[in-house]
Amino acid sequence: MAAKNLIFIGGTMGAGKTTVAKQLLEDLPASVMLDGDWCWMADPFVVNEETKEMVMQNITFMLAQFLECTAYQNVIFCWVMDYQSIIDEIIMRLEEQISGKPHFYNFSLTLSPDALTERLSKDITAGIRKSDIIERSVARLPLYENIESVKINVGNCTAKEAAAQIAAHVYAENDSTAG
């Protein structure tokens, strides 16, 4: 069996990570998706060393299970991942847990502060998010410039278009390594 594809999709809150990942799940064959938020959905939401370690264990366990399962060729993971160290730690932990080495792709969804504010404002109006999200999310935008990833500008494209860009990149890489 060919090496699996491990596809990371990062971006600040409201960039569209989950929506793009769900579209990619539909577009790529034999795919499975994990949203990092599912591994840390709690009330109260507590951020400390204990909970951060628990979440990293949850994420790497789930990703390792998907990567080892023969039913899936494409493992899609989306999460905020605003520091390179988060990505590096997940990859390091996975290398200790899985038998094969997947093709790894890292994408960051980017957009302008105005486009992000517009998206988040719609979510706030719809009651999906709280008003403090705009300031926190816009402040994280510059962090993605330092991430070793393919940048996908989602400011003026649909989730389907962004997913198509990611799929094209994955297929192009797989074609070039197959020969």
N, C-alpha and C positions, 0 to 999 in steps of 0.2 A: 504494500500500500504506500502511496506517495506520502511525503511528510504533510502533516496537518498545517493549517493556517491559523495562527493566533493573531487576531486583529483587535488592537486597542483603539478606542475612540475616546479622546479626552476633550475637555473644554470647560469653560466656566459654567456656572448655573444659568440655565436658560438658553444656552447655545444650540441646543437641539440634539444632544448626544443620544438620548434614549430613542427619540423619533427616528434619527438616522440609523441607529443600530437595529431597530425593529424593521425598517425598510430593507436593510442589508440582509437581515434574517430571511426575509421573503425572496430576495434577489439571488442569494448564493445557495447552491445545492448543499444538502446534508449539513445544515447549520444549526447552531445552538447559541443562545445569547444569555449573558449574565450582566445585569446592571449592578454595579458596586453598591448602590444605595439599598438594594435588597438585603445586603449583608449587614446593614447598619440602620435599619428602620426601627427606631425605638422612641418611647415616650416615658421618661424624659430623654432627650438626645444628650448624651454625656460624652464629652471629649476629654479623655485623660489617657495616660500610658496604658492602662489595663484595657480600655475599650478599643484603642487604636491597634493594639496587638491582637485582640480578639477578631477585629475586622480583617486584618491582614491574613490571619489564619483561615477565617471563613472564605475569603476570596480565593486564596491559593488552593485551598482544599477543593472548592467547587470547580475552579479552572482545571486543576489536575484531573479530576474525575471526568470532565468533558473531554480533555485531551487524550485520556487513556481509553475512552469508549470508542469502539470501532464504528459505531453508527454515525459519527460526526466527522466531517472533513474541515469545517470552518467553525472556529470558536471565537465569538465576538464578545468583547468586554468593553463596557462603557462606564466611565466614572469621571469625577472632576480631575484627578491626577494633574495638579498644578505645579508639582515639583518633580524634576527628573528622578530624584531619590525614591519617590513612590513607585515609579515604573521599574526602576532598577531593582528595588527590593522584591517586587512581585516576581519578576523574571528570575532572580537568584533563588527565591524559594521554590519556584516551579521546577527549576533545573534539578533541585534536590529531590523532587517528588515524582517526576515523570521519567519514563524509560526512553522516549525518543526526543528529538529536537525539532520543534515545529518551525515553520517559516514565521517569523515575527514581523508584524507591520504595526507601526504606531502613527496614528493620525490625531491631529489637534484641530478642532473646529474653531475658527476665528470669525470675528465680525467686529464692526465698529461699535464704540460705546453708544452711539445713537440708535443703531439697529438693535443692540442688546436691550437698551432701555425700552424701546418700543415693544419688543417681545415680552419682556417682563411686566410691563404695564398692563398688557392684555391679560396676563396670568393673574395679576393682582386684582384687576377688575372682575375676573371670573371667579375669584376666591380660591385660586389654586396655590398662590404664594402670598407671603406677607410683605408689606411695603418696604421693610429693611433690606430686602434681597437686592434691590437695584444697586445701592451703594457698594454692598459687599461683592456682588458679582462683577461690576465694572472695575473695581479695584484689582480683581484677579486677572483681567485680560492681559496685561503686560507680562505676566508670569509665563504665558505660553510661548513667548518669543524665545525663551531659554530651554524649551523642551526639544529634545532630539526627535522630531516627528515631521511627517508630511503635513503641511498646513492646508486646510480646506476652508476657503472663505465662504461661509454660509449666509452672509448678510443679504445676498440677492439671489439665493437659489433655494429650491425646494429640498425637502429631505430626500426625495427620490433622485434628484440631480446630484446631491452630495453623496448618496449611497452609490450611485453609478460611477462617480469619480473614484471612490474607494475601491469598488469592484474592479474597475479598469486597471488600477494600480496593482492590485493583487494578482490579477490574471497576467498582466505584463511581466511582473516579477517571476511568476511561476513558469511562464513560457521561456523566459531567458535562462532560468536555472535548469529547465528540463533537458536542454540539449547538451 
